[in-house]
Amino acid sequence: MSFNIPNVFIAGKKAIADEVNENFENIKDEINSHKSKITTLANSVDSFDKALNGGLKEELTLLIKN
């Protein structure tokens, strides 16, 4: 997966505000996309951890009782 900055600026030439803003908007969208993916992954890991540790806790409790 690659990330593309739509506008390239050259030293000594004036930047156009709309192009600068477009670059920042593109960067913001990319960050938000990654943030969403990280949140989804973290929630999945959390659920897996709870399921795994909850299951282990129940098994250990049963072993201790027996």
CHARMM internal coordinates of N, CA and C (Angstrom, degrees):
IC EDIT
DIST 1 N 1 CA 1.4425
DIST 1 CA 1 C 1.5266
ANGL 1 N 1 CA 1 C 107.40
DIST 1 C 2 N 1.3054
ANGL 1 CA 1 C 2 N 115.43
DIHE 1 N 1 CA 1 C 2 N 132.51
DIST 2 N 2 CA 1.4591
ANGL 1 C 2 N 2 CA 118.51
DIHE 1 CA 1 C 2 N 2 CA 179.24
DIST 2 CA 2 C 1.5208
ANGL 2 N 2 CA 2 C 110.18
DIHE 1 C 2 N 2 CA 2 C -118.78
DIST 2 C 3 N 1.2816
ANGL 2 CA 2 C 3 N 114.18
DIHE 2 N 2 CA 2 C 3 N 156.53
DIST 3 N 3 CA 1.4543
ANGL 2 C 3 N 3 CA 121.51
DIHE 2 CA 2 C 3 N 3 CA -179.97
DIST 3 CA 3 C 1.5125
ANGL 3 N 3 CA 3 C 107.96
DIHE 2 C 3 N 3 CA 3 C -114.67
DIST 3 C 4 N 1.3230
ANGL 3 CA 3 C 4 N 115.87
DIHE 3 N 3 CA 3 C 4 N 131.57
DIST 4 N 4 CA 1.4578
ANGL 3 C 4 N 4 CA 120.31
DIHE 3 CA 3 C 4 N 4 CA -174.74
DIST 4 CA 4 C 1.5312
ANGL 4 N 4 CA 4 C 110.85
DIHE 3 C 4 N 4 CA 4 C -116.70
DIST 4 C 5 N 1.3175
ANGL 4 CA 4 C 5 N 115.98
DIHE 4 N 4 CA 4 C 5 N 127.70
DIST 5 N 5 CA 1.4593
ANGL 4 C 5 N 5 CA 121.94
DIHE 4 CA 4 C 5 N 5 CA 171.69
DIST 5 CA 5 C 1.5304
ANGL 5 N 5 CA 5 C 105.55
DIHE 4 C 5 N 5 CA 5 C -92.65
DIST 5 C 6 N 1.3318
ANGL 5 CA 5 C 6 N 117.67
DIHE 5 N 5 CA 5 C 6 N 120.32
DIST 6 N 6 CA 1.4605
ANGL 5 C 6 N 6 CA 120.27
DIHE 5 CA 5 C 6 N 6 CA -172.10
DIST 6 CA 6 C 1.5299
ANGL 6 N 6 CA 6 C 115.78
DIHE 5 C 6 N 6 CA 6 C -68.55
DIST 6 C 7 N 1.3187
ANGL 6 CA 6 C 7 N 117.64
DIHE 6 N 6 CA 6 C 7 N -29.79
DIST 7 N 7 CA 1.4716
ANGL 6 C 7 N 7 CA 119.51
DIHE 6 CA 6 C 7 N 7 CA -174.99
DIST 7 CA 7 C 1.5235
ANGL 7 N 7 CA 7 C 110.61
DIHE 6 C 7 N 7 CA 7 C -122.27
DIST 7 C 8 N 1.3268
ANGL 7 CA 7 C 8 N 115.06
DIHE 7 N 7 CA 7 C 8 N 134.38
DIST 8 N 8 CA 1.4628
ANGL 7 C 8 N 8 CA 121.75
DIHE 7 CA 7 C 8 N 8 CA 177.81
DIST 8 CA 8 C 1.5248
ANGL 8 N 8 CA 8 C 107.27
DIHE 7 C 8 N 8 CA 8 C -112.58
DIST 8 C 9 N 1.3257
ANGL 8 CA 8 C 9 N 115.32
DIHE 8 N 8 CA 8 C 9 N 137.36
DIST 9 N 9 CA 1.4589
ANGL 8 C 9 N 9 CA 119.99
DIHE 8 CA 8 C 9 N 9 CA -177.58
DIST 9 CA 9 C 1.5258
ANGL 9 N 9 CA 9 C 109.88
DIHE 8 C 9 N 9 CA 9 C -113.11
DIST 9 C 10 N 1.3236
ANGL 9 CA 9 C 10 N 114.84
DIHE 9 N 9 CA 9 C 10 N 147.04
DIST 10 N 10 CA 1.4632
ANGL 9 C 10 N 10 CA 121.44
DIHE 9 CA 9 C 10 N 10 CA -176.87
DIST 10 CA 10 C 1.5308
ANGL 10 N 10 CA 10 C 108.31
DIHE 9 C 10 N 10 CA 10 C -112.41
DIST 10 C 11 N 1.3308
ANGL 10 CA 10 C 11 N 115.08
DIHE 10 N 10 CA 10 C 11 N 135.02
DIST 11 N 11 CA 1.4634
ANGL 10 C 11 N 11 CA 120.56
DIHE 10 CA 10 C 11 N 11 CA 179.77
DIST 11 CA 11 C 1.5228
ANGL 11 N 11 CA 11 C 110.19
DIHE 10 C 11 N 11 CA 11 C -56.02
DIST 11 C 12 N 1.3220
ANGL 11 CA 11 C 12 N 115.53
DIHE 11 N 11 CA 11 C 12 N 136.13
DIST 12 N 12 CA 1.4511
ANGL 11 C 12 N 12 CA 121.47
DIHE 11 CA 11 C 12 N 12 CA 177.27
DIST 12 CA 12 C 1.5223
ANGL 12 N 12 CA 12 C 114.03
DIHE 11 C 12 N 12 CA 12 C 90.48
DIST 12 C 13 N 1.3361
ANGL 12 CA 12 C 13 N 117.33
DIHE 12 N 12 CA 12 C 13 N -13.18
DIST 13 N 13 CA 1.4711
ANGL 12 C 13 N 13 CA 120.67
DIHE 12 CA 12 C 13 N 13 CA 177.44
DIST 13 CA 13 C 1.5190
ANGL 13 N 13 CA 13 C 109.20
DIHE 12 C 13 N 13 CA 13 C -104.18
DIST 13 C 14 N 1.3260
ANGL 13 CA 13 C 14 N 115.55
DIHE 13 N 13 CA 13 C 14 N 145.75
DIST 14 N 14 CA 1.4595
ANGL 13 C 14 N 14 CA 120.17
DIHE 13 CA 13 C 14 N 14 CA -179.45
DIST 14 CA 14 C 1.5323
ANGL 14 N 14 CA 14 C 110.40
DIHE 13 C 14 N 14 CA 14 C -69.81
DIST 14 C 15 N 1.3142
ANGL 14 CA 14 C 15 N 114.01
DIHE 14 N 14 CA 14 C 15 N 138.23
DIST 15 N 15 CA 1.4582
ANGL 14 C 15 N 15 CA 119.91
DIHE 14 CA 14 C 15 N 15 CA 175.21
DIST 15 CA 15 C 1.5280
ANGL 15 N 15 CA 15 C 108.64
DIHE 14 C 15 N 15 CA 15 C -87.58
DIST 15 C 16 N 1.3036
ANGL 15 CA 15 C 16 N 115.69
DIHE 15 N 15 CA 15 C 16 N 144.31
DIST 16 N 16 CA 1.4673
ANGL 15 C 16 N 16 CA 121.14
DIHE 15 CA 15 C 16 N 16 CA 177.03
DIST 16 CA 16 C 1.5278
ANGL 16 N 16 CA 16 C 107.59
DIHE 15 C 16 N 16 CA 16 C -92.99
DIST 16 C 17 N 1.3290
ANGL 16 CA 16 C 17 N 115.60
DIHE 16 N 16 CA 16 C 17 N 127.21
DIST 17 N 17 CA 1.4635
ANGL 16 C 17 N 17 CA 120.86
DIHE 16 CA 16 C 17 N 17 CA -174.30
DIST 17 CA 17 C 1.5197
ANGL 17 N 17 CA 17 C 112.61
DIHE 16 C 17 N 17 CA 17 C -53.05
DIST 17 C 18 N 1.3235
ANGL 17 CA 17 C 18 N 117.46
DIHE 17 N 17 CA 17 C 18 N -43.00
DIST 18 N 18 CA 1.4666
ANGL 17 C 18 N 18 CA 119.93
DIHE 17 CA 17 C 18 N 18 CA -179.18
DIST 18 CA 18 C 1.5263
ANGL 18 N 18 CA 18 C 111.93
DIHE 17 C 18 N 18 CA 18 C -61.85
DIST 18 C 19 N 1.3194
ANGL 18 CA 18 C 19 N 117.51
DIHE 18 N 18 CA 18 C 19 N -34.95
DIST 19 N 19 CA 1.4684
ANGL 18 C 19 N 19 CA 120.83
DIHE 18 CA 18 C 19 N 19 CA 178.75
DIST 19 CA 19 C 1.5265
ANGL 19 N 19 CA 19 C 110.65
DIHE 18 C 19 N 19 CA 19 C -72.54
DIST 19 C 20 N 1.3245
ANGL 19 CA 19 C 20 N 116.51
DIHE 19 N 19 CA 19 C 20 N -40.11
DIST 20 N 20 CA 1.4713
ANGL 19 C 20 N 20 CA 120.11
DIHE 19 CA 19 C 20 N 20 CA 176.86
DIST 20 CA 20 C 1.5216
ANGL 20 N 20 CA 20 C 109.04
DIHE 19 C 20 N 20 CA 20 C -62.16
DIST 20 C 21 N 1.3383
ANGL 20 CA 20 C 21 N 116.62
DIHE 20 N 20 CA 20 C 21 N -46.69
DIST 21 N 21 CA 1.4667
ANGL 20 C 21 N 21 CA 120.93
DIHE 20 CA 20 C 21 N 21 CA 179.34
DIST 21 CA 21 C 1.5246
ANGL 21 N 21 CA 21 C 111.83
DIHE 20 C 21 N 21 CA 21 C -62.09
DIST 21 C 22 N 1.3310
ANGL 21 CA 21 C 22 N 116.45
DIHE 21 N 21 CA 21 C 22 N -37.01
DIST 22 N 22 CA 1.4643
ANGL 21 C 22 N 22 CA 120.32
DIHE 21 CA 21 C 22 N 22 CA 177.49
DIST 22 CA 22 C 1.5288
ANGL 22 N 22 CA 22 C 110.78
DIHE 21 C 22 N 22 CA 22 C -62.19
DIST 22 C 23 N 1.3290
ANGL 22 CA 22 C 23 N 116.47
DIHE 22 N 22 CA 22 C 23 N -41.73
DIST 23 N 23 CA 1.4693
ANGL 22 C 23 N 23 CA 119.87
DIHE 22 CA 22 C 23 N 23 CA 177.00
DIST 23 CA 23 C 1.5228
ANGL 23 N 23 CA 23 C 111.20
DIHE 22 C 23 N 23 CA 23 C -61.46
DIST 23 C 24 N 1.3354
ANGL 23 CA 23 C 24 N 116.12
DIHE 23 N 23 CA 23 C 24 N -47.14
DIST 24 N 24 CA 1.4653
ANGL 23 C 24 N 24 CA 119.25
DIHE 23 CA 23 C 24 N 24 CA 179.93
DIST 24 CA 24 C 1.5234
ANGL 24 N 24 CA 24 C 111.60
DIHE 23 C 24 N 24 CA 24 C -63.42
DIST 24 C 25 N 1.3155
ANGL 24 CA 24 C 25 N 117.36
DIHE 24 N 24 CA 24 C 25 N -38.59
DIST 25 N 25 CA 1.4619
ANGL 24 C 25 N 25 CA 121.39
DIHE 24 CA 24 C 25 N 25 CA 178.60
DIST 25 CA 25 C 1.5307
ANGL 25 N 25 CA 25 C 110.12
DIHE 24 C 25 N 25 CA 25 C -63.57
DIST 25 C 26 N 1.3204
ANGL 25 CA 25 C 26 N 115.80
DIHE 25 N 25 CA 25 C 26 N -40.75
DIST 26 N 26 CA 1.4598
ANGL 25 C 26 N 26 CA 120.88
DIHE 25 CA 25 C 26 N 26 CA 178.31
DIST 26 CA 26 C 1.5344
ANGL 26 N 26 CA 26 C 110.94
DIHE 25 C 26 N 26 CA 26 C -64.03
DIST 26 C 27 N 1.3129
ANGL 26 CA 26 C 27 N 116.38
DIHE 26 N 26 CA 26 C 27 N -42.41
DIST 27 N 27 CA 1.4704
ANGL 26 C 27 N 27 CA 121.21
DIHE 26 CA 26 C 27 N 27 CA 177.73
DIST 27 CA 27 C 1.5219
ANGL 27 N 27 CA 27 C 110.37
DIHE 26 C 27 N 27 CA 27 C -63.89
DIST 27 C 28 N 1.3253
ANGL 27 CA 27 C 28 N 116.90
DIHE 27 N 27 CA 27 C 28 N -43.97
DIST 28 N 28 CA 1.4717
ANGL 27 C 28 N 28 CA 121.42
DIHE 27 CA 27 C 28 N 28 CA 178.75
DIST 28 CA 28 C 1.5246
ANGL 28 N 28 CA 28 C 110.82
DIHE 27 C 28 N 28 CA 28 C -59.79
DIST 28 C 29 N 1.3280
ANGL 28 CA 28 C 29 N 116.99
DIHE 28 N 28 CA 28 C 29 N -44.64
DIST 29 N 29 CA 1.4692
ANGL 28 C 29 N 29 CA 121.01
DIHE 28 CA 28 C 29 N 29 CA 179.31
DIST 29 CA 29 C 1.5269
ANGL 29 N 29 CA 29 C 111.37
DIHE 28 C 29 N 29 CA 29 C -62.03
DIST 29 C 30 N 1.3202
ANGL 29 CA 29 C 30 N 115.99
DIHE 29 N 29 CA 29 C 30 N -40.42
DIST 30 N 30 CA 1.4711
ANGL 29 C 30 N 30 CA 120.36
DIHE 29 CA 29 C 30 N 30 CA 179.26
DIST 30 CA 30 C 1.5257
ANGL 30 N 30 CA 30 C 110.43
DIHE 29 C 30 N 30 CA 30 C -65.03
DIST 30 C 31 N 1.3164
ANGL 30 CA 30 C 31 N 117.20
DIHE 30 N 30 CA 30 C 31 N -44.12
DIST 31 N 31 CA 1.4677
ANGL 30 C 31 N 31 CA 121.18
DIHE 30 CA 30 C 31 N 31 CA 178.35
DIST 31 CA 31 C 1.5265
ANGL 31 N 31 CA 31 C 110.54
DIHE 30 C 31 N 31 CA 31 C -61.73
DIST 31 C 32 N 1.3246
ANGL 31 CA 31 C 32 N 116.87
DIHE 31 N 31 CA 31 C 32 N -45.15
DIST 32 N 32 CA 1.4677
ANGL 31 C 32 N 32 CA 120.41
DIHE 31 CA 31 C 32 N 32 CA 179.71
DIST 32 CA 32 C 1.5216
ANGL 32 N 32 CA 32 C 111.62
DIHE 31 C 32 N 32 CA 32 C -63.35
DIST 32 C 33 N 1.3256
ANGL 32 CA 32 C 33 N 117.14
DIHE 32 N 32 CA 32 C 33 N -36.01
DIST 33 N 33 CA 1.4593
ANGL 32 C 33 N 33 CA 121.32
DIHE 32 CA 32 C 33 N 33 CA 177.06
DIST 33 CA 33 C 1.5279
ANGL 33 N 33 CA 33 C 110.23
DIHE 32 C 33 N 33 CA 33 C -62.69
DIST 33 C 34 N 1.3302
ANGL 33 CA 33 C 34 N 116.15
DIHE 33 N 33 CA 33 C 34 N -45.30
DIST 34 N 34 CA 1.4658
ANGL 33 C 34 N 34 CA 120.22
DIHE 33 CA 33 C 34 N 34 CA 179.15
DIST 34 CA 34 C 1.5290
ANGL 34 N 34 CA 34 C 110.66
DIHE 33 C 34 N 34 CA 34 C -66.99
DIST 34 C 35 N 1.3160
ANGL 34 CA 34 C 35 N 116.23
DIHE 34 N 34 CA 34 C 35 N -39.53
DIST 35 N 35 CA 1.4708
ANGL 34 C 35 N 35 CA 120.36
DIHE 34 CA 34 C 35 N 35 CA 178.73
DIST 35 CA 35 C 1.5227
ANGL 35 N 35 CA 35 C 110.39
DIHE 34 C 35 N 35 CA 35 C -59.43
DIST 35 C 36 N 1.3141
ANGL 35 CA 35 C 36 N 116.75
DIHE 35 N 35 CA 35 C 36 N -43.77
DIST 36 N 36 CA 1.4607
ANGL 35 C 36 N 36 CA 121.77
DIHE 35 CA 35 C 36 N 36 CA 179.30
DIST 36 CA 36 C 1.5341
ANGL 36 N 36 CA 36 C 110.96
DIHE 35 C 36 N 36 CA 36 C -62.80
DIST 36 C 37 N 1.3248
ANGL 36 CA 36 C 37 N 116.36
DIHE 36 N 36 CA 36 C 37 N -44.05
DIST 37 N 37 CA 1.4649
ANGL 36 C 37 N 37 CA 120.63
DIHE 36 CA 36 C 37 N 37 CA 179.09
DIST 37 CA 37 C 1.5227
ANGL 37 N 37 CA 37 C 111.41
DIHE 36 C 37 N 37 CA 37 C -64.90
DIST 37 C 38 N 1.3186
ANGL 37 CA 37 C 38 N 117.40
DIHE 37 N 37 CA 37 C 38 N -40.01
DIST 38 N 38 CA 1.4653
ANGL 37 C 38 N 38 CA 121.93
DIHE 37 CA 37 C 38 N 38 CA 179.01
DIST 38 CA 38 C 1.5195
ANGL 38 N 38 CA 38 C 110.10
DIHE 37 C 38 N 38 CA 38 C -65.43
DIST 38 C 39 N 1.3323
ANGL 38 CA 38 C 39 N 117.38
DIHE 38 N 38 CA 38 C 39 N -42.30
DIST 39 N 39 CA 1.4639
ANGL 38 C 39 N 39 CA 121.28
DIHE 38 CA 38 C 39 N 39 CA 178.74
DIST 39 CA 39 C 1.5196
ANGL 39 N 39 CA 39 C 110.62
DIHE 38 C 39 N 39 CA 39 C -62.25
DIST 39 C 40 N 1.3284
ANGL 39 CA 39 C 40 N 116.92
DIHE 39 N 39 CA 39 C 40 N -44.37
DIST 40 N 40 CA 1.4662
ANGL 39 C 40 N 40 CA 121.47
DIHE 39 CA 39 C 40 N 40 CA 178.28
DIST 40 CA 40 C 1.5204
ANGL 40 N 40 CA 40 C 110.53
DIHE 39 C 40 N 40 CA 40 C -61.54
DIST 40 C 41 N 1.3128
ANGL 40 CA 40 C 41 N 117.27
DIHE 40 N 40 CA 40 C 41 N -45.00
DIST 41 N 41 CA 1.4606
ANGL 40 C 41 N 41 CA 121.67
DIHE 40 CA 40 C 41 N 41 CA 179.31
DIST 41 CA 41 C 1.5253
ANGL 41 N 41 CA 41 C 110.88
DIHE 40 C 41 N 41 CA 41 C -63.92
DIST 41 C 42 N 1.3296
ANGL 41 CA 41 C 42 N 117.32
DIHE 41 N 41 CA 41 C 42 N -43.36
DIST 42 N 42 CA 1.4588
ANGL 41 C 42 N 42 CA 121.29
DIHE 41 CA 41 C 42 N 42 CA 179.81
DIST 42 CA 42 C 1.5276
ANGL 42 N 42 CA 42 C 110.48
DIHE 41 C 42 N 42 CA 42 C -62.29
DIST 42 C 43 N 1.3260
ANGL 42 CA 42 C 43 N 117.09
DIHE 42 N 42 CA 42 C 43 N -40.83
DIST 43 N 43 CA 1.4663
ANGL 42 C 43 N 43 CA 120.44
DIHE 42 CA 42 C 43 N 43 CA 177.82
DIST 43 CA 43 C 1.5274
ANGL 43 N 43 CA 43 C 111.36
DIHE 42 C 43 N 43 CA 43 C -64.50
DIST 43 C 44 N 1.3192
ANGL 43 CA 43 C 44 N 116.77
DIHE 43 N 43 CA 43 C 44 N -38.66
DIST 44 N 44 CA 1.4655
ANGL 43 C 44 N 44 CA 120.78
DIHE 43 CA 43 C 44 N 44 CA 178.04
DIST 44 CA 44 C 1.5230
ANGL 44 N 44 CA 44 C 110.86
DIHE 43 C 44 N 44 CA 44 C -65.37
DIST 44 C 45 N 1.3200
ANGL 44 CA 44 C 45 N 116.17
DIHE 44 N 44 CA 44 C 45 N -43.62
DIST 45 N 45 CA 1.4662
ANGL 44 C 45 N 45 CA 120.43
DIHE 44 CA 44 C 45 N 45 CA 178.45
DIST 45 CA 45 C 1.5272
ANGL 45 N 45 CA 45 C 110.05
DIHE 44 C 45 N 45 CA 45 C -63.44
DIST 45 C 46 N 1.3219
ANGL 45 CA 45 C 46 N 116.28
DIHE 45 N 45 CA 45 C 46 N -42.01
DIST 46 N 46 CA 1.4642
ANGL 45 C 46 N 46 CA 121.35
DIHE 45 CA 45 C 46 N 46 CA 177.84
DIST 46 CA 46 C 1.5234
ANGL 46 N 46 CA 46 C 111.26
DIHE 45 C 46 N 46 CA 46 C -59.06
DIST 46 C 47 N 1.3284
ANGL 46 CA 46 C 47 N 116.52
DIHE 46 N 46 CA 46 C 47 N -47.24
DIST 47 N 47 CA 1.4626
ANGL 46 C 47 N 47 CA 121.26
DIHE 46 CA 46 C 47 N 47 CA 179.74
DIST 47 CA 47 C 1.5236
ANGL 47 N 47 CA 47 C 111.01
DIHE 46 C 47 N 47 CA 47 C -62.86
DIST 47 C 48 N 1.3242
ANGL 47 CA 47 C 48 N 116.30
DIHE 47 N 47 CA 47 C 48 N -43.64
DIST 48 N 48 CA 1.4623
ANGL 47 C 48 N 48 CA 120.78
DIHE 47 CA 47 C 48 N 48 CA 179.02
DIST 48 CA 48 C 1.5245
ANGL 48 N 48 CA 48 C 110.32
DIHE 47 C 48 N 48 CA 48 C -62.50
DIST 48 C 49 N 1.3378
ANGL 48 CA 48 C 49 N 115.98
DIHE 48 N 48 CA 48 C 49 N -43.81
DIST 49 N 49 CA 1.4665
ANGL 48 C 49 N 49 CA 120.88
DIHE 48 CA 48 C 49 N 49 CA -179.98
DIST 49 CA 49 C 1.5211
ANGL 49 N 49 CA 49 C 110.84
DIHE 48 C 49 N 49 CA 49 C -61.48
DIST 49 C 50 N 1.3302
ANGL 49 CA 49 C 50 N 117.49
DIHE 49 N 49 CA 49 C 50 N -44.67
DIST 50 N 50 CA 1.4593
ANGL 49 C 50 N 50 CA 120.98
DIHE 49 CA 49 C 50 N 50 CA 179.58
DIST 50 CA 50 C 1.5191
ANGL 50 N 50 CA 50 C 111.31
DIHE 49 C 50 N 50 CA 50 C -64.04
DIST 50 C 51 N 1.3387
ANGL 50 CA 50 C 51 N 116.38
DIHE 50 N 50 CA 50 C 51 N -42.03
DIST 51 N 51 CA 1.4601
ANGL 50 C 51 N 51 CA 120.38
DIHE 50 CA 50 C 51 N 51 CA 179.56
DIST 51 CA 51 C 1.5220
ANGL 51 N 51 CA 51 C 110.76
DIHE 50 C 51 N 51 CA 51 C -65.42
DIST 51 C 52 N 1.3160
ANGL 51 CA 51 C 52 N 116.59
DIHE 51 N 51 CA 51 C 52 N -44.16
DIST 52 N 52 CA 1.4614
ANGL 51 C 52 N 52 CA 120.88
DIHE 51 CA 51 C 52 N 52 CA -178.66
DIST 52 CA 52 C 1.5229
ANGL 52 N 52 CA 52 C 111.04
DIHE 51 C 52 N 52 CA 52 C -67.54
DIST 52 C 53 N 1.3063
ANGL 52 CA 52 C 53 N 116.86
DIHE 52 N 52 CA 52 C 53 N -51.47
DIST 53 N 53 CA 1.4573
ANGL 52 C 53 N 53 CA 119.81
DIHE 52 CA 52 C 53 N 53 CA -177.86
DIST 53 CA 53 C 1.5189
ANGL 53 N 53 CA 53 C 112.01
DIHE 52 C 53 N 53 CA 53 C -68.77
DIST 53 C 54 N 1.3382
ANGL 53 CA 53 C 54 N 116.70
DIHE 53 N 53 CA 53 C 54 N -35.45
DIST 54 N 54 CA 1.4584
ANGL 53 C 54 N 54 CA 119.59
DIHE 53 CA 53 C 54 N 54 CA 176.30
DIST 54 CA 54 C 1.5197
ANGL 54 N 54 CA 54 C 110.77
DIHE 53 C 54 N 54 CA 54 C -62.72
DIST 54 C 55 N 1.3264
ANGL 54 CA 54 C 55 N 116.66
DIHE 54 N 54 CA 54 C 55 N -42.96
DIST 55 N 55 CA 1.4644
ANGL 54 C 55 N 55 CA 121.64
DIHE 54 CA 54 C 55 N 55 CA 178.45
DIST 55 CA 55 C 1.5118
ANGL 55 N 55 CA 55 C 111.62
DIHE 54 C 55 N 55 CA 55 C -64.93
DIST 55 C 56 N 1.3145
ANGL 55 CA 55 C 56 N 117.53
DIHE 55 N 55 CA 55 C 56 N -42.00
DIST 56 N 56 CA 1.4623
ANGL 55 C 56 N 56 CA 121.11
DIHE 55 CA 55 C 56 N 56 CA 178.62
DIST 56 CA 56 C 1.5218
ANGL 56 N 56 CA 56 C 111.10
DIHE 55 C 56 N 56 CA 56 C -65.34
DIST 56 C 57 N 1.3206
ANGL 56 CA 56 C 57 N 116.54
DIHE 56 N 56 CA 56 C 57 N -39.47
DIST 57 N 57 CA 1.4596
ANGL 56 C 57 N 57 CA 121.07
DIHE 56 CA 56 C 57 N 57 CA 179.51
DIST 57 CA 57 C 1.5281
ANGL 57 N 57 CA 57 C 110.18
DIHE 56 C 57 N 57 CA 57 C -62.04
DIST 57 C 58 N 1.3286
ANGL 57 CA 57 C 58 N 116.20
DIHE 57 N 57 CA 57 C 58 N -43.93
DIST 58 N 58 CA 1.4672
ANGL 57 C 58 N 58 CA 120.01
DIHE 57 CA 57 C 58 N 58 CA 178.91
DIST 58 CA 58 C 1.5193
ANGL 58 N 58 CA 58 C 111.00
DIHE 57 C 58 N 58 CA 58 C -63.38
DIST 58 C 59 N 1.3283
ANGL 58 CA 58 C 59 N 117.23
DIHE 58 N 58 CA 58 C 59 N -43.91
DIST 59 N 59 CA 1.4610
ANGL 58 C 59 N 59 CA 120.47
DIHE 58 CA 58 C 59 N 59 CA 179.74
DIST 59 CA 59 C 1.5261
ANGL 59 N 59 CA 59 C 111.37
DIHE 58 C 59 N 59 CA 59 C -63.61
DIST 59 C 60 N 1.3283
ANGL 59 CA 59 C 60 N 117.37
DIHE 59 N 59 CA 59 C 60 N -42.88
DIST 60 N 60 CA 1.4553
ANGL 59 C 60 N 60 CA 120.09
DIHE 59 CA 59 C 60 N 60 CA 179.06
DIST 60 CA 60 C 1.5354
ANGL 60 N 60 CA 60 C 111.33
DIHE 59 C 60 N 60 CA 60 C -64.32
DIST 60 C 61 N 1.3161
ANGL 60 CA 60 C 61 N 115.57
DIHE 60 N 60 CA 60 C 61 N -38.87
DIST 61 N 61 CA 1.4658
ANGL 60 C 61 N 61 CA 119.99
DIHE 60 CA 60 C 61 N 61 CA 178.02
DIST 61 CA 61 C 1.5107
ANGL 61 N 61 CA 61 C 110.41
DIHE 60 C 61 N 61 CA 61 C -61.92
DIST 61 C 62 N 1.3410
ANGL 61 CA 61 C 62 N 117.36
DIHE 61 N 61 CA 61 C 62 N -43.49
DIST 62 N 62 CA 1.4575
ANGL 61 C 62 N 62 CA 121.16
DIHE 61 CA 61 C 62 N 62 CA 177.85
DIST 62 CA 62 C 1.5258
ANGL 62 N 62 CA 62 C 111.87
DIHE 61 C 62 N 62 CA 62 C -64.90
DIST 62 C 63 N 1.3170
ANGL 62 CA 62 C 63 N 116.86
DIHE 62 N 62 CA 62 C 63 N -39.82
DIST 63 N 63 CA 1.4756
ANGL 62 C 63 N 63 CA 120.65
DIHE 62 CA 62 C 63 N 63 CA 179.35
DIST 63 CA 63 C 1.5311
ANGL 63 N 63 CA 63 C 110.59
DIHE 62 C 63 N 63 CA 63 C -65.55
DIST 63 C 64 N 1.3106
ANGL 63 CA 63 C 64 N 116.78
DIHE 63 N 63 CA 63 C 64 N -40.27
DIST 64 N 64 CA 1.4523
ANGL 63 C 64 N 64 CA 120.75
DIHE 63 CA 63 C 64 N 64 CA -179.63
DIST 64 CA 64 C 1.5270
ANGL 64 N 64 CA 64 C 110.21
DIHE 63 C 64 N 64 CA 64 C -66.59
DIST 64 C 65 N 1.3272
ANGL 64 CA 64 C 65 N 117.65
DIHE 64 N 64 CA 64 C 65 N -39.10
DIST 65 N 65 CA 1.4614
ANGL 64 C 65 N 65 CA 121.49
DIHE 64 CA 64 C 65 N 65 CA 179.16
DIST 65 CA 65 C 1.5151
ANGL 65 N 65 CA 65 C 112.31
DIHE 64 C 65 N 65 CA 65 C -67.45
DIST 65 C 66 N 1.3376
ANGL 65 CA 65 C 66 N 116.38
DIHE 65 N 65 CA 65 C 66 N -31.49
DIST 66 N 66 CA 1.4618
ANGL 65 C 66 N 66 CA 120.18
DIHE 65 CA 65 C 66 N 66 CA -178.63
DIST 66 CA 66 C 1.4801
ANGL 66 N 66 CA 66 C 108.25
DIHE 65 C 66 N 66 CA 66 C -89.14
END
COOR INIT
IC SEED 1 N 1 CA 1 C
IC BUILD
